[in-house]
Amino acid sequence: MFAFKRDDGTRKQNGTALVHLGITRPEELSALFADLRGCFDTDCASAHDESSWKQFRDAWLGRKSGVLTQITDNWLKPATLELKRAVGASLNELRAHVESQIEARRAAIESGSEKTALASERIDLSLPGVIRPIGSIT
C-alpha cells in the first residue's frame, strides 16, 4: 500500500477506498489527485541513475503493486457511478503525466551517462603521440 504526504503534513493512502477517505463528490477528487501528482514529482526528482529510475518506474507503473494499479483497484473499481467518471478522467490525466515524465527522466539519465562515457573515452589529438624506440632488445 502506498501512502503519500499532503501539503498539510497528513498522510493519505491510495490503498483505501474513496468512501473511507471521505470523498463522496467529484469536486473533492482534484485535491487528492493534485497531492498524488506532487508526490510523483518529488519522487521523480530523486531518480538519478538507471537503477533508481527502474525502481521508481516499477513503483509507479508496476502491474501488481504500482501506484496507478492500486488507484485503479481501490479508487476506480469500487467507486460509485457518479465518481467513476471523474476518477477515470483524473486517473487518465495522471497516467499520461506519469508516463511522459518517466520517459523524460529516462532520456535525461541516458544522455547524462552517454556524455560521461564520451568524455572518458575521448582522445585528445593535440597531445604528442607515443614515441616508440627504434631497434631491438638484445
N, C-alpha and C positions, 0 to 999 in steps of 0.2 A: 504494500500500500504506500503510495507516495503522498507526502504532505508538503504543502507549500506555505511559506510565510507571507502574510499580508503586510501592507504598509503600517498598519496599526499595531503590529507585533503579534497578533493572534495567528494561530496555525489552522489551516483548513486541510481536509483530507479529501482526495478525489476518489477514495475507495468507499465513500459514504454516499448513500442516495441523496438526491437533491432535497427531498422532503425532510430528511434528518438534518440537513444543513440550513433549513429554514427558507428554502427557495420554493415559492409557490406561484410566482408570476414571472412572465418572460422578461420584464424590465429588470429584475434582480440578477439576471444572468450576466449582464455586461460587466459588472464589477467583479464577479467571480472569474470570468474568462480574462479580464484585464490583469487580475492578480496572477493568474496562471501564466499569462504571457510575459509578465515581468519576471517571474521565477525562471521561465525558459531563457530569457535574455541574459539573466545573471549567470545561469549555468553555461550558456553558450560562450560567454566571455572567458570561462575558466578552462576551456578545452584548448590546450596549447600545442600538443603533439598528437601523433597519429593514434597512439593507444588511448589517451584520454578522450580523443574525439570519438573513437569507436565505442567506448563505454557510455559517453554522452548520447550518441546516436541510439544505442540499444536501450538506454534508459527512457528515451522519449518515443522511439518508434518500434520498440520490440513487440513482437506478435503476441506474446503471452503475458508479459508483465510491464509493457511500456506504458507510459503515462497516457498516451492517446487511446490505447486499448482499454485501459482502466476507465477512462472517461466514457468511452463508448459503452462498456459493460455496466457501469454503475450509475451513470447520469442519463445517457440517451435511451437505452433499452427500457428501464423501468419508468421513464418519465410519462406524465400524463399527455394526452393528445395535444393540449394547448402548449405545453412546454416542449414537446418533442420537436416541433418545427424550429423553435428558437434555439434549442440546444444543438440541433443538427446544423443549422446555419453558422452558429458560433464555433462549433467544432470543426466544420469545414474551413472556416477562415483561419482558425488556429493551426490546423493541419497544414494548410498552404504556407503559412508563415514559418512553421517549424521546418518543413521540408526545404524551403528556399534558404533559410538561414543555415541549416545543417550543410547544405551543398556549398553555400558560400564559404562557410568555415573550413570545409574540406579543401576547397580550392586555395584558400589562403594558406593553410598548413602545407599543402603540396608545393605551392610556389615558393614558400619560405624554405622548405627543405631542398628544393632544386637550386635555389640561389646559394645556399651554403655549400651544397655539393659542387656546384660550378666554381665557387670561389676557392675551394680547397684543391680542386683538380686543375686549375688554370696554370698554364706555363707562361712564365714571363720571358718573352723573346728578346727583351732588351739586355738580359744578363749574358755574360760571356759563356760560351759553351764549355763542355768538359774537355780538358786537354789530356790527350792520351799520349803516353811516352812512345817514342819510336824505338824499335829494336826488339830484342828478345831477352828473356830471362835465362841466364846461364848459371 
